[in-house]
Amino acid sequence: MSEAAMKSTLVKALASLDPQCIESPVTGLGIPDVNFIGGWFECKNLDAWPKNADISPVRFHHSLTKEQGVWLYRRSRAGGFAMVCAKVSTEWFFFDGSWIKDKWDKMTRPQMIEMADLYLPGRLDKDRLLNFIRSRSEISRSKSA
């Protein structure tokens, strides 16, 4: 599955939250790939696990840029919902933007599973994702109040 197909799957799962893919040269540096009512996702995809992923850091072909990391960090720290959605093979990972910039490209597969704010093995479980977003959005609102 390409990153475009990954985003399409994510957008379908977020249908009730009016998602939009953001692909424009006029947006600011670091703006994430998918916006929806309540937040943002930066998407990263690998079709298969790299060899030695259990002992060596997993590196994505399109790494998290410095600008993306800073944008996600700032938005999360301000109380917004901003995360990285990473898909490797059939596994989905969701990492909070408030800390991921310092860990990206430094985690092994077991560390990714352990550190993910939401880990969905096998397929994108729409109900679990939406419940996660709702619970996180409530937390974000209470932090900024």
C-alpha positions, 0 to 999 in steps of 0.5 A: 500500500502506498502512502496515498492509499494509506491516506485514502484508508485513513480518510475513509475511517475518519469519514464522520469527522469530515477529513481532508487531505492537505496537499498543496505547495502553498501551505506552510512548512510542516503542515500535516497530511490530513485534517479533520474536525478536531485535529491533524495527522501526518502520515508515514508509510512503509510497505514492509518491515525493514530487515533487523527492525526488531533490533535496529531503528525503523527508518521511513523513506519519507522521514519526519522533517524538522518542520513537521516535527516542530509543527506537531510539537507546537500544536500538541503543546498548545492543546491541539490534536496533532499526531503522526499516523505511521503504517508499516505492512499491516500495522498502524501506529499513532504517535502524539506530536508532543514527543514524537519529533525526538524519537522518530527514526530512533525506535525499533519495531518493539519500541514503536509498538510499546511507545505508540499512543494507539497501536492497531495490528492487522488493519485500521479499526475504525471504531477504535480509532474514532474512540481514541480520537474522541478520548484524546480530543476531550483530554486536549480540551481539558488541557487548554481550559 
